[in-house]
Amino acid sequence: MRLERVGSISPMGRVPEKIAIYTAMGMNMAARAINRVFFSMAVLLLGSTQVHAAGFYLSEVGTPGSVGTAGVANPTNTFTADASWTNPAGMTGMHEDSLLAGGMVTIPKVEFDSRVATAGGSDGGNAGEPAFIPSFFYTRVLSGRSRLGLSVVAPFGGGFDYGDDFVGRYAVQNVSLSGVAFTPSIAYQVNDRLSLGGGVSIVYTQLDQEIAIRRPLSQPDGKAKFKDLDDWGYQPILGATYQLTDQTLVGLVYRGEMDVNLKGDLSVSLPIPKQNVKIKWDNPQTLEGGVRHELNDRQTVFFSLGWQDWSAFSNNELSVTNTGIADVTDRKWDDTWHAGVAYARNLGGGPGHYYSLGLSYESSPVKDKYRTFDFPVDELWKLAGSYAWQGSKKLDYAVGATVYLTGDAPIDQTEQGVRTTGKFDNNMTLFVGGTVRYVF
């Protein structure tokens, strides 16, 4: 049976018309609401603390299509308005204007187990902090072949609060990275099989970090605060989908490198002037491909494979000397790859009841000997699931969850003459999201 691109499809497979996940708003209310949404989304996204993946790009953008498949369905998303972010070309699969609003709660467990701590101190307990991350997507039908999209998401981020007495306090006490992306996009259906899309993400990035300054034994530690290091950047997005057979769709997404120079102040609890800090923060280019295949009218499988150029992101590790002078060194990160598989099924017994399962893997961007406390990333496994149902003729809901299972992330770091070694103990993060969709 040929895949008919009419009506709505859930992020988990084929669905009858107007069944997926979005928010109820009237068309005339939507235009007036967008400015307010932009402002409130930026405040909420930048105020959230997220957990690092392998690297720190997040495939979960607060929708069950991404959360509920471990990001595997992203390149072949032709179903719902979050395609405006995951693959703009997929918007041609939608034939009605729609809004999608969602939220995602992150609950991390990040605990370090020290083996060598030459300056003493505590292991910091659970350094992860729960956070709420909203997301917003909109698609509009311009013509029979063209679509316009808009998304507001948190595409990356991370944060840890180890505490003032942490064994690795001379490397970092707490750190917070936040990013919010406003992305207009457009798509065009070239023919019955090929669609092309693109957009530009306008990304605001902010980094805050605190580090203890080692003083003589008769004096208490000082503190260095890197405050509000921020900048705007621009990241192009190109996407394509191709209907290979009646049952098989292929998707491809490329995101360009984003050049950012974070600028801010360093203040220290020592009698020295405040310092101006500037570091390069070049977020890497990425390439991801996906395949979606319909086994039958009720079952669909997804596959994805991707590459991220993390070797381009490296010369920005912040540190301070025991005299309170800022220093920047090379993280020595490597490129990463990821792969995943997902499955979706219509439960039957009426329209609008679907579930999905997903599994994916991401390699580590850094060798054990170069890992640092501010970004202690490692390889990553993701397990995911979601469930969607119809609320009314135009209103649909879904919930989804992903569990991040990270590696041990062993660390052997020496800062300000103090060595700390150990590893993280069974770190994990739970992402729980829900969305509401409205189709005009």
C-alpha positions in Angstrom: 0.0 0.0 0.0 1.4 3.5 -0.9 1.8 5.9 1.9 -0.9 8.6 1.5 0.3 12.0 2.6 -3.0 13.3 3.7 -4.2 14.3 7.1 -2.0 14.0 10.2 0.2 11.2 11.3 1.5 10.6 14.8 5.2 10.6 15.6 4.9 6.8 16.0 3.4 5.8 12.7 0.4 6.1 10.3 -2.6 7.7 11.9 -6.0 8.8 10.6 -6.6 12.4 9.8 -6.0 14.9 12.7 -4.5 12.5 15.1 -1.2 13.4 16.8 -0.1 15.9 19.4 -0.8 19.7 19.8 -2.4 22.7 21.6 -5.8 24.2 21.1 -5.7 27.8 19.9 -7.8 29.6 17.4 -6.1 30.9 14.2 -6.6 34.5 15.1 -5.2 33.9 18.6 -2.1 32.2 17.3 -0.6 35.2 15.6 -1.0 37.4 18.7 0.4 34.7 20.9 3.7 34.1 19.0 5.5 37.2 20.4 4.5 36.3 24.0 5.5 32.7 23.4 9.0 33.8 22.1 9.6 35.8 25.2 8.4 33.3 27.8 10.1 30.4 26.0 13.5 32.2 26.0 13.2 32.9 29.8 12.2 29.3 30.6 14.8 27.7 28.3 17.7 29.8 29.5 16.7 29.2 33.1 16.8 25.5 32.8 19.7 23.1 33.6 20.0 20.1 31.3 22.2 17.1 31.4 25.0 16.4 28.9 24.6 13.7 26.2 27.6 12.4 24.3 28.6 15.9 23.4 25.8 18.2 24.5 23.4 18.3 21.5 20.0 17.0 22.5 17.9 14.9 20.1 15.0 15.2 22.6 13.1 18.4 21.8 10.2 17.9 24.2 7.9 16.0 21.8 7.1 12.2 22.0 8.2 11.9 18.3 11.7 12.6 19.5 11.5 11.7 23.2 9.6 8.5 22.6 11.9 7.1 19.9 15.2 8.2 21.4 15.5 10.7 18.5 15.5 7.9 15.9 12.4 9.2 14.1 13.7 12.7 13.8 15.1 12.5 10.2 12.0 10.9 8.8 9.4 13.0 10.6 6.7 13.9 8.1 3.9 13.8 10.6 3.9 16.7 13.0 5.0 20.3 13.3 8.3 19.5 15.1 9.5 18.5 11.7 10.2 22.3 11.3 13.2 21.6 13.6 14.0 17.9 13.1 13.9 17.9 9.3 12.3 20.9 7.6 11.7 18.8 4.4 9.2 16.7 6.4 6.8 19.6 6.6 5.5 18.7 3.1 3.9 15.6 4.7 1.4 17.9 6.6 -1.6 19.3 4.7 -3.1 21.5 7.5 -1.8 24.3 9.6 -1.0 23.2 13.1 0.5 24.1 16.4 2.4 21.9 18.7 3.3 22.9 22.3 5.1 20.6 24.7 7.1 20.4 27.9 9.8 18.1 29.1 11.0 17.4 32.7 14.6 16.2 33.2 15.4 14.3 36.4 19.2 13.5 36.5 21.3 11.3 38.8 25.0 12.5 38.6 27.2 11.1 41.3 31.0 11.1 41.4 33.0 8.5 43.4 36.5 9.8 44.1 39.6 7.5 44.5 42.4 10.2 44.9 41.7 13.6 46.3 44.9 15.3 47.4 43.1 18.3 48.7 40.3 16.4 50.5 36.6 17.3 50.3 33.3 15.7 49.5 32.2 13.7 46.4 29.4 16.3 45.9 26.4 14.0 46.1 23.9 14.2 43.2 25.2 17.1 41.1 22.3 17.0 38.7 19.3 19.3 39.1 15.8 18.7 37.8 14.5 21.1 35.2 11.5 21.9 33.0 12.1 22.6 29.3 9.2 23.8 27.1 9.1 23.7 23.3 6.9 25.2 20.6 6.4 24.4 16.9 4.2 25.9 14.1 3.7 24.9 10.5 1.7 26.7 7.9 0.6 25.5 4.4 1.6 28.1 1.9 0.5 26.2 -1.2 0.0 22.6 -2.4 3.8 22.2 -2.5 5.3 24.6 0.0 5.3 24.9 3.8 6.5 27.4 6.3 7.7 26.5 9.8 8.8 28.0 13.1 10.3 26.3 16.2 11.6 27.4 19.6 13.7 24.7 21.3 16.6 24.1 23.6 19.0 22.3 21.2 21.8 21.8 23.7 22.8 22.5 27.3 24.1 21.0 30.5 24.8 21.8 34.1 26.3 20.4 37.3 26.4 21.8 40.9 29.0 19.8 42.8 29.1 22.1 45.8 31.8 24.4 47.4 33.6 21.5 49.1 33.8 19.2 46.1 37.0 17.2 45.8 37.5 18.6 42.3 36.6 22.2 43.3 39.8 23.6 41.9 38.6 22.4 38.4 35.0 23.4 38.9 32.3 23.8 41.6 29.3 24.4 39.4 28.7 25.0 35.7 25.6 25.8 33.6 25.4 25.9 29.8 22.1 27.0 28.2 21.0 27.5 24.7 17.7 28.6 23.0 17.2 28.4 19.2 14.6 30.3 17.2 14.3 28.6 13.8 12.3 29.8 10.8 12.2 27.1 8.1 10.6 26.4 4.7 10.0 23.3 2.7 9.1 22.5 -1.0 7.8 19.3 -2.5 9.7 18.9 -5.8 7.6 15.9 -6.9 5.6 13.0 -5.5 8.8 11.5 -4.0 11.3 14.2 -3.3 10.9 17.1 -0.8 13.6 19.7 0.2 13.7 22.0 3.2 15.9 24.4 5.0 16.1 27.0 7.7 18.4 29.0 9.9 18.6 28.6 13.7 19.2 31.8 15.6 20.8 30.6 18.7 21.6 32.4 22.0 24.2 30.6 24.2 25.1 31.4 27.8 27.8 29.8 30.0 28.3 30.3 33.8 31.0 28.7 35.9 32.5 28.8 39.4 35.9 27.5 40.4 37.6 27.5 43.8 41.0 29.3 44.0 43.6 27.4 46.1 45.1 29.6 48.8 47.8 28.9 51.4 46.7 26.4 54.1 46.2 29.2 56.6 43.7 30.9 54.3 40.3 29.8 53.1 39.7 29.1 49.4 38.9 32.0 47.1 36.4 31.8 44.3 36.4 32.7 40.6 33.1 33.4 38.9 32.8 33.3 35.1 29.5 35.2 34.8 27.1 35.5 31.8 29.5 34.5 29.0 27.2 34.7 26.1 26.8 35.4 22.4 24.4 34.9 19.4 25.1 32.5 16.6 23.6 31.2 13.4 23.3 27.6 12.3 22.0 26.7 8.8 19.8 23.6 8.4 19.3 21.6 5.2 17.0 18.6 4.9 15.5 16.2 2.3 13.1 13.3 2.3 12.7 10.8 -0.5 9.9 8.2 -0.9 12.1 5.3 -1.9 9.2 2.8 -2.2 5.5 2.8 -1.3 6.4 1.7 2.2 9.9 3.2 2.7 10.9 6.8 3.3 14.5 8.1 3.5 15.4 11.3 5.3 18.7 13.3 5.5 19.5 16.4 7.7 22.6 18.6 7.7 23.3 21.3 10.3 26.2 23.6 9.7 28.9 24.7 12.1 27.9 27.6 14.4 30.7 30.1 15.2 30.2 31.7 18.6 32.6 33.7 20.8 31.4 33.7 24.4 32.2 37.0 26.1 31.8 37.9 29.7 33.5 38.8 33.0 35.6 36.9 35.5 35.4 38.2 39.0 37.6 36.7 41.8 37.6 37.1 45.6 41.2 38.5 45.4 42.4 42.1 45.3 42.8 42.0 41.5 40.7 43.8 38.8 37.8 42.1 37.1 38.9 40.4 33.9 37.2 40.3 30.5 36.9 36.7 29.1 36.4 35.6 25.5 36.4 32.0 24.4 35.6 30.3 21.1 32.5 28.1 21.3 32.1 26.6 17.8 29.2 24.2 17.9 29.9 21.4 15.4 28.3 20.5 12.1 26.2 17.4 12.1 24.9 14.9 9.5 22.1 12.5 10.2 20.2 10.1 8.0 17.1 8.0 8.7 14.9 5.3 7.2 11.2 4.7 8.0 9.6 1.5 6.8 6.0 0.4 7.1 5.7 -3.3 7.8 1.9 -3.1 7.5 -0.9 -0.8 8.3 -0.3 -1.0 12.0 3.5 -1.4 12.4 6.4 0.9 11.4 10.1 0.7 12.1 12.7 3.5 12.1 16.4 3.5 11.7 18.9 6.3 12.0 22.7 6.9 11.7 24.6 10.1 12.3 27.9 11.9 12.7 28.9 15.0 14.8 32.0 17.0 14.2 33.0 17.5 17.9 36.7 17.8 17.0 35.8 21.3 15.9 34.7 22.1 19.5 37.8 22.0 21.7 39.9 25.0 22.6 37.6 26.4 25.3 38.2 24.6 28.6 38.2 27.3 31.3 40.4 27.3 34.4 42.1 29.7 36.8 45.5 29.8 38.4 45.9 30.2 42.2 46.6 33.9 41.5 43.1 34.3 40.0 44.2 34.6 36.3 41.9 32.9 33.7 43.3 30.3 31.3 41.9 28.5 28.3 43.1 25.1 27.2 42.3 22.4 24.6 39.7 19.7 25.5 41.0 17.4 22.8 37.6 16.2 21.8 36.9 13.8 18.9 34.1 13.4 16.4 31.2 11.1 17.5 28.7 8.8 15.7 25.3 7.6 16.8 22.8 4.9 15.6 19.3 3.9 16.6 16.3 1.8 16.0 12.6 2.4 16.9 9.3 0.6 16.5 5.7 2.0 16.5 2.4 0.2 16.6 -1.3 1.1 16.3 -3.0 -0.5 19.2 -6.3 -1.0 17.3 -9.7 -0.7 18.9 -10.3 2.7 17.4 -8.2 5.5 15.9 -5.6 7.5 17.8 -4.1 5.0 20.1 -0.4 4.3 19.4 2.8 3.5 21.2 6.5 3.6 20.3 9.7 2.1 21.6 13.3 3.3 20.8 16.9 2.4 21.4 20.0 4.4 20.4 23.7 4.7 21.1 26.1 7.7 21.0 29.9 7.3 21.1 32.0 9.4 23.5 33.6 12.6 22.2 36.6 12.4 24.6 39.2 9.8 25.7 39.3 9.0 29.4 42.6 10.7 30.0 41.3 14.0 28.7 37.9 14.1 30.4 37.1 17.1 32.7 34.7 17.8 35.5 32.9 20.7 33.8 31.8 18.4 30.9 32.3 14.8 32.0 30.7 13.3 28.9 31.0 9.7 27.9 29.3 7.2 25.6 25.5 7.1 26.0 22.7 4.6 25.6 19.0 5.8 25.3 15.9 3.8 26.0 12.6 5.4 25.0 8.8 5.0 24.7 5.7 7.1 24.1 1.9 6.8 23.9 -0.5 9.0 21.8 -4.3 9.3 21.8 -7.0 11.5 20.3 -8.8 14.0 22.5 -11.3 15.5 20.0 -11.7 16.1 16.3 -8.8 18.6 16.2 -7.1 18.1 19.5 -4.6 15.3 20.3 -2.2 14.4 23.1 0.9 12.3 23.7 3.3 11.5 26.5 6.8 10.1 26.2 9.9 9.3 28.1 13.6 8.6 27.5 16.2 7.2 29.9 19.9 8.2 29.4 22.3 5.6 30.6 25.9 7.0 30.5 29.3 5.4 30.9 31.4 5.5 34.0 33.2 8.6 32.8 36.5 8.1 34.6 38.4 11.3 35.4 42.1 12.0 36.3 42.4 15.8 36.4 45.0 18.0 38.0 44.3 21.7 38.5 46.1 24.3 40.6 48.5 21.6 41.7 45.7 19.4 43.1 45.0 15.9 41.6 41.6 14.3 41.7 40.7 10.9 40.2 37.7 8.7 40.2 34.6 7.9 38.1 30.9 8.6 38.0 28.6 5.9 39.5 25.8 4.6 37.3 24.8 8.1 36.0 21.4 8.3 34.4 18.8 10.9 33.4 15.1 10.6 32.9 13.3 12.8 30.3 9.5 12.8 30.6 7.6 14.9 28.1 4.0 15.6 27.0 2.5 17.5 24.1 -0.8 18.9 22.9 -1.5 19.5 19.2 -4.2 21.6 17.5 -4.9 21.3 13.8 -6.7 24.2 12.1 
